Amino acid sequence: MRDACGDAGAVADGVVVGEAVERSPQRARVAALVLAAGEGSRFKGGPKLLAPFRCRPLLAWAVASPLDAGLPVVIVRGAVDLTDALADFGAAVTVVDNVHWVEGQATSLGAGITWCDAAGFDAVVVGLGDQPLVPSSAWRAVADADLAPIVSASFRGRKRPPVRLDRRAWPLLCGTGDEGARELMRRRPDLVAAVACEGDPIDIDTVEDLEAQERREDAGSPGSHGSELRNEVGGWS
């Protein structure tokens, strides 16, 4: 896959922890792709995706939701050994290593799509390993929304992951940088549709973010309105 941005991502050395691709023919064409390869440098409390959040590792929430939605789940890892965070899922998930993770999120997206392409999928629904509050209903809604080459979840009118990329979009993805699909969405808005979803798309960047969400749970609030501003600045809206 190649466009003006360059390669869509080097083929990572794949380490298959489990095969989650034997689903019904209708659903097996779309896989959930959870990007979890970054080091989380802004998180100063140890490996971010292993940090406890509501009694389980942070990453476990981002993996459980697409599984609950009935999707085959592929996880791209890189900087951190995720074995402990994925222990409860066993053979229900597939893990692919991105040895080029330091070069940015685009390489993780490319590695995951390369694996899904070889496995025969026609589309991927891309989410982030540090988004614990996106429910299974959002993953399912985006997976089913065959509306355009790119379909983003829309939370309160703002486009945020998960994002569905069908095979038509894969050759257009930029293979470098730390934006993943965002660059393509800005460059080709004509290819983008959106589907309204429930849930909170906040991504956990810092220990303070994690603690804030824990406090909101204690107070009975499911999410953070403060995340809307950061999401808008982050370029997804």
C-alpha positions as CSV (number, residue, x, y, z in Angstrom):
1,M,0.0,0.0,0.0
2,R,1.5,3.3,-1.1
3,D,0.4,6.9,-1.7
4,A,2.1,10.4,-1.6
5,C,2.9,9.9,2.1
6,G,4.9,6.8,1.4
7,D,4.5,3.2,2.5
8,A,1.4,2.5,4.6
9,G,3.5,0.7,7.2
10,A,6.2,-1.9,7.3
11,V,5.2,-5.5,7.8
12,A,5.7,-6.2,11.5
13,D,7.0,-9.5,12.8
14,G,3.7,-11.1,13.7
15,V,3.3,-13.0,17.0
16,V,-0.1,-14.7,17.0
17,V,-1.3,-15.2,20.6
18,G,-4.7,-16.5,19.5
19,E,-6.9,-16.9,16.4
20,A,-10.1,-14.9,16.7
21,V,-11.1,-15.0,13.1
22,E,-13.6,-18.0,13.0
23,R,-16.8,-16.1,13.2
24,S,-19.9,-16.1,11.0
25,P,-19.2,-15.3,7.4
26,Q,-21.1,-12.0,7.6
27,R,-19.0,-10.7,10.6
28,A,-15.7,-12.3,9.8
29,R,-15.1,-9.7,7.1
30,V,-14.6,-6.9,9.6
31,A,-12.0,-7.0,12.4
32,A,-11.5,-4.8,15.4
33,L,-7.9,-3.4,15.4
34,V,-6.8,-2.0,18.7
35,L,-3.6,0.1,18.6
36,A,-1.6,-0.5,21.7
37,A,2.1,-0.1,20.6
38,G,3.1,3.3,22.0
39,E,5.1,3.8,25.2
40,G,2.7,6.3,26.7
41,S,5.5,8.8,27.5
42,R,3.2,11.3,29.2
43,F,2.0,8.7,31.7
44,K,4.5,8.8,34.6
45,G,3.1,5.9,36.6
46,G,4.6,3.0,34.8
47,P,3.3,1.4,31.6
48,K,0.0,3.1,30.9
49,L,-1.9,0.3,29.3
50,L,-1.1,-2.0,32.3
51,A,-2.3,0.6,34.9
52,P,-5.3,-0.5,37.0
53,F,-8.5,1.2,36.1
54,R,-11.8,0.1,37.7
55,C,-10.2,-3.2,38.9
56,R,-8.6,-4.3,35.6
57,P,-5.8,-3.2,33.4
58,L,-6.6,-0.1,31.3
59,L,-6.1,-2.0,28.0
60,A,-8.5,-4.7,29.0
61,W,-11.4,-2.3,28.8
62,A,-10.5,-1.3,25.2
63,V,-10.2,-5.0,24.2
64,A,-13.4,-6.3,26.0
65,S,-15.7,-3.9,24.2
66,P,-15.1,-5.0,20.6
67,L,-15.1,-8.7,21.8
68,D,-18.5,-8.1,23.4
69,A,-19.6,-6.6,20.1
70,G,-18.8,-9.9,18.4
71,L,-15.8,-8.7,16.4
72,P,-12.6,-10.6,15.9
73,V,-10.0,-8.5,17.8
74,V,-6.4,-7.9,16.6
75,I,-4.1,-6.0,19.0
76,V,-0.9,-4.2,17.8
77,R,1.8,-4.0,20.5
78,G,5.2,-2.6,20.5
79,A,6.8,-0.8,23.4
80,V,5.3,-2.7,26.3
81,D,4.8,-6.4,27.0
82,L,1.0,-6.7,27.2
83,T,0.8,-10.3,28.4
84,D,-0.6,-9.4,31.9
85,A,-3.2,-7.1,30.5
86,L,-4.4,-9.7,28.0
87,A,-4.2,-12.7,30.3
88,D,-8.0,-13.0,30.7
89,F,-8.6,-13.1,27.0
90,G,-6.4,-16.0,26.0
91,A,-7.1,-17.3,22.5
92,A,-9.9,-14.8,22.0
93,V,-7.5,-12.2,20.6
94,T,-4.7,-12.0,18.1
95,V,-1.6,-10.0,18.9
96,V,0.7,-8.6,16.2
97,D,4.1,-7.0,17.0
98,N,5.1,-3.7,15.5
99,V,8.8,-3.5,15.7
100,H,8.7,0.0,14.2
101,W,6.4,1.4,16.9
102,V,8.9,4.2,17.7
103,E,8.3,5.7,14.3
104,G,4.7,6.6,15.1
105,Q,1.1,5.4,15.2
106,A,0.9,5.1,11.4
107,T,3.3,2.1,11.5
108,S,1.0,0.3,14.0
109,L,-2.0,0.9,11.8
110,G,0.0,-0.3,8.8
111,A,1.1,-3.4,10.7
112,G,-2.4,-4.3,11.8
113,I,-3.9,-3.7,8.3
114,T,-1.1,-5.9,6.7
115,W,-2.1,-8.7,9.0
116,C,-5.8,-8.2,8.4
117,D,-5.3,-8.1,4.7
118,A,-3.5,-11.4,4.8
119,A,-6.2,-12.9,6.9
120,G,-8.9,-11.9,4.3
121,F,-10.7,-9.1,6.1
122,D,-12.4,-6.4,4.0
123,A,-12.5,-3.7,6.7
124,V,-11.0,-2.9,10.1
125,V,-12.5,-0.9,12.9
126,V,-9.6,1.0,14.5
127,G,-9.6,1.9,18.2
128,L,-7.1,3.0,20.8
129,G,-5.8,0.9,23.7
130,D,-6.2,3.9,26.0
131,Q,-9.9,4.5,25.4
132,P,-11.6,2.5,28.2
133,L,-15.0,4.0,28.0
134,V,-16.1,3.3,24.4
135,P,-18.9,0.7,24.7
136,S,-19.5,-2.4,22.7
137,S,-22.5,-0.7,21.1
138,A,-20.2,1.9,19.5
139,W,-17.9,-0.7,18.1
140,R,-20.9,-2.6,16.6
141,A,-22.5,0.5,15.2
142,V,-19.3,1.5,13.4
143,A,-18.6,-2.0,12.2
144,D,-22.0,-2.3,10.6
145,A,-22.0,1.2,9.0
146,D,-20.9,0.4,5.5
147,L,-21.6,4.0,4.4
148,A,-18.2,5.1,3.0
149,P,-14.6,4.0,2.7
150,I,-14.1,5.7,6.2
151,V,-16.7,5.8,8.9
152,S,-16.0,7.4,12.2
153,A,-17.9,7.1,15.4
154,S,-19.5,10.5,16.4
155,F,-19.8,11.3,20.1
156,R,-21.9,14.4,20.7
157,G,-21.1,15.5,17.2
158,R,-17.3,15.0,17.3
159,K,-15.6,12.3,15.3
160,R,-13.4,10.0,17.4
161,P,-12.3,6.4,17.3
162,P,-13.4,3.8,16.6
163,V,-13.1,4.4,12.9
164,R,-14.0,1.9,10.2
165,L,-11.5,1.7,7.3
166,D,-12.6,-0.5,4.4
167,R,-10.2,-1.9,1.8
168,R,-10.7,1.0,-0.5
169,A,-9.0,3.4,2.1
170,W,-6.0,1.2,2.9
171,P,-3.8,2.2,-0.1
172,L,-4.4,5.9,0.8
173,L,-3.1,5.8,4.4
174,C,0.1,7.6,5.2
175,G,2.8,5.2,6.5
176,T,4.7,7.7,8.6
177,G,3.9,9.9,11.6
178,D,1.8,9.7,14.7
179,E,-1.7,10.4,13.4
180,G,-2.9,7.1,12.1
181,A,-6.1,7.6,10.0
182,R,-6.6,11.3,11.1
183,E,-4.3,12.6,8.3
184,L,-6.3,10.8,5.6
185,M,-9.6,12.0,7.1
186,R,-8.5,15.6,6.9
187,R,-7.0,15.1,3.4
188,R,-10.0,13.3,1.9
189,P,-13.1,14.4,3.8
190,D,-15.1,13.2,0.8
191,L,-14.4,9.6,1.8
192,V,-15.6,10.1,5.4
193,A,-19.0,9.4,7.0
194,A,-20.0,9.3,10.6
195,V,-22.4,7.3,12.8
196,A,-23.8,8.6,16.1
197,C,-22.6,6.6,19.1
198,E,-23.1,6.5,22.8
199,G,-20.2,6.4,25.3
200,D,-17.2,8.5,26.1
201,P,-14.2,8.6,23.7
202,I,-11.7,10.1,26.2
203,D,-8.2,8.7,25.9
204,I,-6.1,8.4,29.0
205,D,-2.8,10.2,28.5
206,T,-1.7,11.0,32.1
207,V,-2.0,9.6,35.6
208,E,-4.2,12.6,36.3
209,D,-6.6,11.6,33.5
210,L,-6.8,8.1,35.0
211,E,-7.4,9.5,38.5
212,A,-10.0,11.9,37.2
213,Q,-12.0,9.1,35.6
214,E,-11.8,7.0,38.8
215,R,-13.2,10.0,40.8
216,R,-16.0,10.4,38.3
217,E,-17.0,6.8,38.7
218,D,-17.1,7.3,42.4
219,A,-19.3,10.3,41.9
220,G,-21.6,8.4,39.6
221,S,-20.6,10.3,36.4
222,P,-19.8,8.0,33.4
223,G,-17.5,10.4,31.5
224,S,-15.7,13.6,31.2
225,H,-17.0,16.7,29.5
226,G,-13.4,18.0,29.7
227,S,-12.4,15.3,27.1
228,E,-14.5,17.1,24.4
229,L,-12.0,20.0,24.3
230,R,-8.9,17.8,24.1
231,N,-10.6,15.6,21.4
232,E,-11.3,18.7,19.4
233,V,-7.8,20.0,19.6
234,G,-6.5,16.5,18.8
235,G,-8.0,16.9,15.3
236,W,-10.7,14.3,15.3
237,S,-13.7,16.6,15.3
